[in-house]
Amino acid sequence: MHPMLNTAVKAARRAGSIINRASQNIDLLKVEHKSYNDFVSEVDKAAESAILEILLDAYPDHAVMAEESGAKGESEYEWIIDPLDGTTNCLHGVPQYAVSIALAHKGVVTQAVVYDPVHNDLYTATRGSGAFLNDRRIRVSKRTRLEEALIGTGFPYRDFSHLEPYIAIFRELVQKTSGLRRPGSASLDLASVAAGRFDGFWEFGLSPWDIAAGTLLVTEAGGLVGDLEGETGYLSSGNIVAGTPRIFAQLLQVIAPHLTDRLKA
């Protein structure tokens, strides 16, 4: 395992331990509203602090982009961190959330960890070396037909300005696929694409820390990732499509007629 990835795994497991302990006493957690339908709890902050302590102890000169504490430092290396992806699930006792840590070098994601502390599932990837689940190589599914595909998604929950095109895409895909699922943690949704559980995924308005690690998992597992037009701007726009090569192309075909100028921007 790459030494930087090994450090990220150590940080993710430390954060996962904090989250697991907190999940036993959800009712006692202090919760703040960052914005409408966007919550942060003391466990998010504690998990992020633990991650930063481990990463910056090993690599003090690296920059950081973390969900709760923001961007810090300047370096060609940048850690992109979501200490608890799926906070709303966690606060309601729904066992679908994860720790997501990615490392970008000169803007390109090169290391990725998505850790599911509920099931003790560790997804890892190093650019050019494949994707793994608990040290076992994973690949995207072999499905090629949209009508046989199981597709993950995430509903708009903060910004509803693109709700109508989203509903139009949802309406079409629910009739053209084997099924749609909305588990509530984008990093785990992308990990599920990498592991062949979902055949594709799409969502609007995500943040870099939601998807940076998951996108590397998908590409290293043989899948494709793009924005809503299939291009590379998904980390900046937050609009993402991922899937097996064939399913990815078919998702883009369904999505294209519903795109507004703002979604293309």
VEXRONU-254414 format. One record per residue: x, y, z of N, C-alpha, C in turn; residue number from 1. Coordinates in steps of 0.02 Angstrom, whole numbers. Atoms other than C-alpha are relative to their C-alpha. Layout:
<lumtors>
X	Y	Z	X	Y	Z	X	Y	Z	NUM
...
</lumtors>
This chain:
<lumtors>
42	-60	0	0	0	0	44	62	0	1
-37	-63	3	63	174	-44	1	32	70	2
-4	-28	-68	126	261	114	-50	55	15	3
50	-53	-11	10	411	90	-69	-31	8	4
64	35	-7	-137	293	68	-4	-34	68	5
-2	33	-65	-85	198	223	-15	49	56	6
14	-52	-49	-88	360	323	-74	19	-1	7
71	-17	6	-261	401	255	-44	-55	30	8
38	56	-29	-324	228	305	1	5	76	9
-6	-7	-72	-259	254	481	-46	56	25	10
42	-56	-19	-349	422	489	-74	-18	-5	11
70	19	10	-511	351	420	-24	-48	55	12
19	48	-53	-512	208	546	-7	36	67	13
5	-38	-62	-480	329	689	-66	38	2	14
63	-36	3	-626	436	633	-59	-48	6	15
54	49	-4	-734	281	612	-13	-23	71	16
8	19	-71	-702	232	793	-38	53	39	17
36	-56	-33	-760	404	850	-74	-1	-19	18
70	2	24	-917	390	743	-38	-58	31	19
34	58	-28	-958	215	804	-17	10	74	20
15	-13	-71	-945	269	986	-58	49	6	21
53	-51	-3	-1055	420	955	-67	-29	-22	22
63	28	26	-1185	316	861	-38	-39	53	23
34	36	-54	-1224	223	1022	-41	47	44	24
36	-50	-41	-1290	385	1100	-20	59	-44	25
18	-52	48	-1363	482	954	-39	56	32	26
43	-51	-30	-1490	573	1062	38	51	41	27
-39	-46	-42	-1350	653	1163	44	47	-40	28
-44	-41	42	-1260	731	1015	-26	71	-8	29
16	-70	14	-1256	919	996	2	11	-76	30
7	-8	73	-1314	967	821	-12	73	-16	31
9	-68	23	-1301	1133	730	-25	-1	-72	32
21	-9	69	-1384	1193	569	50	45	-36	33
-44	-42	41	-1257	1254	440	-42	41	-49	34
47	-32	45	-1397	1294	318	-61	-46	-3	35
60	40	4	-1566	1225	269	18	-72	-19	36
-11	71	12	-1561	1034	279	75	-19	-2	37
-71	14	-2	-1373	1040	311	23	5	72	38
-14	5	-71	-1319	983	483	73	-17	13	39
-66	22	-24	-1157	967	578	-7	-16	74	40
4	22	-70	-1140	873	741	70	2	30	41
-65	2	-33	-1003	865	870	41	-60	-23	42
-38	58	24	-957	694	800	34	16	-67	43
-33	-22	63	-922	772	627	65	36	17	44
-58	-41	-18	-804	895	710	55	-41	32	45
-50	42	-33	-718	766	820	34	-46	-49	46
-29	45	50	-694	646	674	48	38	-45	47
-44	-40	43	-622	785	566	65	19	36	48
-60	-17	-38	-502	839	703	48	-59	4	49
-42	60	-4	-439	661	721	35	-13	-67	50
-29	10	66	-412	646	534	56	50	-13	51
-50	-52	12	-319	811	522	62	-10	43	52
-57	12	-43	-209	768	669	47	-52	-29	53
-42	54	27	-149	607	588	32	21	-67	54
-27	-18	66	-130	677	411	54	54	5	55
-47	-56	-3	-42	838	459	60	-16	44	56
-59	23	-37	70	751	584	49	-35	-47	57
-42	36	48	133	642	441	23	46	-57	58
-15	-43	58	127	778	306	-18	72	17	59
18	-67	-25	131	949	390	-1	54	-54	60
-2	-50	53	164	1042	227	-57	-6	-50	61
54	10	47	11	974	137	-58	48	14	62
60	-40	-7	-144	1080	105	-60	-45	15	63
59	37	-21	-316	1029	165	-63	36	-25	64
68	-25	12	-495	1051	103	-46	-47	38	65
41	42	-43	-609	985	240	-69	30	7	66
69	-26	-1	-798	999	253	-12	49	56	67
18	-41	-58	-805	1073	427	48	59	11	68
-49	-53	-15	-644	1175	441	23	38	-61	69
-15	-37	60	-627	1230	260	69	-14	-29	70
-64	8	35	-470	1254	156	56	33	40	71
-58	-26	-36	-300	1278	237	64	-19	-37	72
-66	13	28	-124	1292	169	2	2	-76	73
-12	1	72	-49	1295	-4	54	-51	-15	74
-47	53	16	37	1144	-79	-24	-34	-64	75
22	40	57	37	1037	-236	-37	-62	23	76
39	55	-29	-34	903	-119	-57	29	42	77
57	-24	-38	-209	931	-51	-44	-59	22	78
46	50	-27	-311	817	63	-71	27	-3	79
70	-19	7	-498	823	26	-41	-47	45	80
24	40	-56	-595	764	178	-74	12	15	81
67	-2	-29	-774	725	226	1	-48	60	82
-7	43	-59	-766	660	406	-60	-44	12	83
60	40	-9	-945	597	402	-47	16	-57	84
42	-8	58	-1030	582	234	-64	-40	12	85
62	32	-19	-1210	546	277	-20	19	70	86
15	-23	-68	-1231	650	434	-73	-9	18	87
72	6	-14	-1421	653	419	-18	-73	15	88
11	70	-15	-1424	463	410	23	-18	70	89
-29	16	-65	-1311	450	561	-44	28	57	90
39	-32	-52	-1417	571	663	-68	-32	10	91
63	36	-5	-1571	466	627	9	-75	13	92
-13	70	-13	-1487	300	663	-4	-45	-61	93
-1	40	62	-1487	246	481	72	-20	-15	94
-70	23	4	-1330	139	458	29	4	-70	95
-27	-11	67	-1273	215	293	38	66	0	96
-41	-59	-1	-1130	338	312	73	-22	-2	97
-69	19	11	-943	344	284	48	57	14	98
-55	-47	-2	-777	431	307	31	1	-69	99
-28	-5	67	-708	496	142	62	44	2	100
-64	-37	2	-526	549	119	32	-11	-69	101
-36	4	64	-441	588	-47	61	44	3	102
-59	-42	8	-271	657	-91	7	18	-73	103
-11	-24	68	-251	765	-245	71	26	-6	104
-67	-25	15	-80	799	-321	-5	42	-64	105
6	-48	55	-77	954	-433	-70	-4	-32	106
69	0	22	-267	943	-444	-27	-65	-23	107
21	66	23	-275	759	-489	-3	-47	60	108
8	45	-58	-343	636	-360	42	-63	-12	109
-46	57	7	-211	502	-332	-8	-54	53	110
11	49	-54	-261	417	-169	-72	8	25	111
69	-4	-22	-434	374	-102	-15	-52	53	112
26	44	-52	-511	299	53	-73	18	13	113
69	-7	-25	-696	274	89	-9	-56	50	114
6	49	-54	-725	188	255	-71	0	28	115
66	10	-28	-894	121	309	9	-30	70	116
-14	25	-67	-878	107	499	-53	-47	27	117
53	44	-23	-1045	19	521	16	-73	-17	118
-14	68	24	-992	-133	419	75	-16	-2	119
-73	8	1	-803	-109	439	25	-17	-71	120
-21	9	69	-786	-100	250	46	57	-21	121
-50	-49	19	-632	-12	185	12	-3	-75	122
-11	-6	72	-627	45	3	62	44	-10	123
-62	-38	12	-457	104	-60	19	-1	-74	124
-26	-2	69	-376	156	-223	61	45	-3	125
-57	-42	20	-210	223	-285	-2	4	-76	126
4	-8	73	-210	296	-460	49	-46	-35	127
-40	46	39	-147	165	-581	10	-68	31	128
-12	64	-35	-153	22	-455	-64	-38	17	129
62	35	-11	-337	-27	-451	-36	22	63	130
42	-15	-58	-476	-16	-322	-12	-64	39	131
4	58	-45	-499	-129	-172	-53	11	53	132
45	1	-57	-628	-175	-42	28	-52	49	133
-31	45	-50	-547	-247	115	55	-42	-30	134
-59	30	32	-390	-286	14	-17	-48	-57	135
21	41	57	-491	-379	-120	-14	45	-60	136
9	-40	60	-485	-310	-297	-73	3	-20	137
69	-7	22	-652	-242	-356	-3	29	-70	138
11	-25	68	-721	-205	-529	-73	21	-6	139
70	-18	14	-876	-118	-594	-35	-60	-32	140
39	56	27	-1016	-232	-652	10	-8	-75	141
-5	14	71	-1024	-309	-824	-64	16	-38	142
64	-15	33	-1200	-248	-860	9	54	-53	143
-7	-46	57	-1218	-157	-1025	-65	32	-20	144
66	-25	22	-1405	-124	-1042	-33	39	57	145
30	-43	-51	-1489	18	-949	-61	-32	33	146
61	29	-28	-1650	-80	-927	14	-55	52	147
-19	50	-49	-1555	-209	-824	40	30	58	148
-46	-32	-47	-1459	-81	-721	-35	24	63	149
21	-30	-63	-1479	-31	-539	40	64	9	150
-32	-66	1	-1441	155	-523	-9	35	67	151
2	-40	-61	-1398	256	-369	-9	74	-17	152
8	-72	9	-1443	439	-348	-4	33	68	153
11	-39	-61	-1461	577	-220	-49	55	-16	154
50	-52	12	-1613	690	-208	29	69	17	155
-16	-67	-23	-1589	879	-203	-27	11	71	156
22	-8	-69	-1597	927	-20	18	68	30	157
-16	-68	-23	-1520	1101	0	-19	52	-52	158
13	-46	55	-1530	1188	-169	-53	-32	-46	159
55	28	38	-1696	1159	-256	-9	34	-68	160
6	-37	63	-1661	1269	-408	1	-46	-60	161
-2	48	56	-1632	1114	-516	-47	-59	12	162
45	55	-18	-1774	1011	-444	-39	-25	-60	163
41	22	57	-1878	1009	-604	39	-44	-49	164
-36	46	44	-1742	939	-719	18	-65	34	165
-15	62	-36	-1695	816	-583	-60	-48	-2	166
60	42	0	-1874	753	-571	-14	-28	-70	167
10	24	69	-1885	741	-761	47	-58	-15	168
-48	54	10	-1727	634	-766	-21	-61	41	169
22	55	-43	-1790	529	-619	-60	-36	-32	170
61	30	29	-1959	502	-704	18	-45	-59	171
-19	40	59	-1874	440	-863	40	-62	21	172
-42	56	-20	-1745	330	-776	-38	-53	39	173
37	50	-38	-1870	248	-659	-38	-47	-46	174
35	41	49	-1956	182	-816	48	-39	-46	175
-47	30	48	-1797	133	-909	54	-42	33	176
-51	38	-36	-1695	44	-774	-32	-56	40	177
23	52	-45	-1708	-104	-658	-22	28	67	178
19	-32	-63	-1725	16	-512	45	58	17	179
-39	-56	-25	-1666	176	-429	4	-4	76	180
-11	2	-73	-1594	190	-252	29	67	23	181
-27	-61	-29	-1559	339	-139	21	-14	72	182
-22	18	-68	-1457	277	12	19	59	44	183
-13	-59	-40	-1399	450	68	73	14	17	184
-71	-14	-10	-1208	445	61	35	-7	-68	185
-27	1	68	-1128	493	-106	65	-40	-4	186
-63	37	2	-957	421	-61	-13	-75	-2	187
17	72	1	-1035	251	-24	-37	-19	-65	188
33	14	64	-1144	263	-181	53	-12	-54	189
-54	9	49	-987	285	-286	40	-63	14	190
-34	62	-18	-901	145	-191	-41	-61	-23	191
43	55	22	-1051	36	-233	3	-9	-76	192
-12	7	72	-1026	75	-418	66	-36	-12	193
-66	32	9	-843	26	-402	-3	-74	16	194
4	70	-21	-891	-136	-316	-50	-41	-41	195
46	37	43	-1020	-182	-448	-69	-9	29	196
66	6	-30	-1171	-163	-334	-50	46	-36	197
36	-45	44	-1238	-10	-425	34	-2	-69	198
-28	-2	68	-1216	-2	-613	13	72	-23	199
-10	-71	16	-1222	188	-615	-25	43	57	200
18	-48	-51	-1250	344	-513	-2	69	-31	201
-1	-71	20	-1299	526	-540	-28	42	56	202
25	-46	-50	-1327	676	-429	21	71	-19	203
-15	-71	11	-1328	867	-433	26	30	65	204
-15	-45	-56	-1246	994	-318	40	-28	57	205
-43	28	-52	-1119	892	-222	62	44	11	206
-62	-35	-15	-960	959	-141	60	-45	-16	207
-59	42	17	-782	901	-185	13	-55	51	208
-14	51	-51	-765	810	-18	-50	-57	-2	209
49	54	6	-923	710	-56	22	-53	-50	210
-10	44	58	-854	634	-215	72	-13	-20	211
-69	6	24	-665	653	-232	26	-71	6	212
-25	68	-10	-621	484	-157	-39	-50	-41	213
42	48	35	-768	393	-234	12	-2	-75	214
-12	-1	72	-729	450	-410	63	-39	-19	215
-60	41	15	-554	374	-402	-15	-74	8	216
20	70	-7	-629	212	-338	-33	-26	-64	217
37	21	60	-744	205	-490	47	-8	-59	218
-44	5	59	-611	242	-621	51	-56	8	219
-48	54	-9	-486	123	-543	-33	-69	-2	220
37	63	6	-622	-11	-544	-24	-12	-72	221
17	10	70	-643	11	-732	-60	38	-24	222
58	-39	19	-788	133	-733	18	68	-27	223
-9	-68	25	-812	308	-802	-36	49	45	224
29	-53	-41	-849	471	-712	3	64	-41	225
0	-65	34	-900	639	-785	-52	46	30	226
55	-45	-19	-1009	791	-761	-61	-19	-41	227
63	18	33	-1184	795	-835	6	-3	-76	228
-13	5	72	-1110	813	-1009	57	-49	-15	229
-53	50	10	-978	678	-982	70	29	2	230
-65	-32	-2	-836	802	-959	31	-4	70	231
-40	10	-61	-708	820	-819	-13	50	56	232
9	-54	-49	-780	966	-721	-42	-17	61	233
46	20	-54	-875	865	-590	22	23	69	234
-21	-22	-67	-767	914	-441	-17	73	13	235
16	-71	-9	-798	1099	-471	-75	13	-4	236
72	-12	7	-981	1088	-526	-40	-37	53	237
38	42	-47	-1034	952	-404	-54	-41	-33	238
49	39	38	-1142	876	-541	37	-60	-30	239
-40	59	16	-1090	697	-573	-41	-57	-28	240
27	63	27	-1127	542	-675	57	-51	3	241
-51	52	-3	-1034	378	-647	-32	-66	-18	242
28	65	15	-1053	200	-704	48	-44	-40	243
-38	42	46	-992	55	-807	5	39	-66	244
-7	-39	62	-933	117	-978	-64	5	-41	245
61	-1	40	-1093	67	-1067	-57	36	35	246
54	-32	-38	-1213	122	-930	13	75	7	247
-18	-71	-3	-1120	288	-911	-25	36	-62	248
20	-32	64	-1151	327	-1095	-76	4	-5	249
73	0	5	-1335	279	-1083	-31	49	50	250
25	-50	-48	-1361	386	-927	7	70	-29	251
-10	-66	30	-1288	536	-1018	-52	14	-53	252
51	-9	53	-1409	507	-1162	-68	19	30	253
63	-15	-33	-1557	510	-1043	1	70	30	254
-6	-64	-35	-1493	662	-948	2	60	-48	255
-14	-56	45	-1446	769	-1100	-60	43	-17	256
57	-43	20	-1620	826	-1155	-28	43	56	257
29	-34	-58	-1660	888	-979	47	53	30	258
-49	-46	-28	-1506	996	-951	-19	72	-16	259
8	-72	9	-1531	1182	-925	68	31	-10	260
-64	-35	10	-1398	1310	-965	40	3	65	261
-34	-3	-64	-1358	1325	-779	32	-66	18	262
-28	66	-15	-1331	1138	-763	60	-16	-45	263
-55	10	46	-1214	1143	-913	61	42	20	264
-54	-46	-17	-1110	1283	-836	51	-33	45	265
</lumtors>
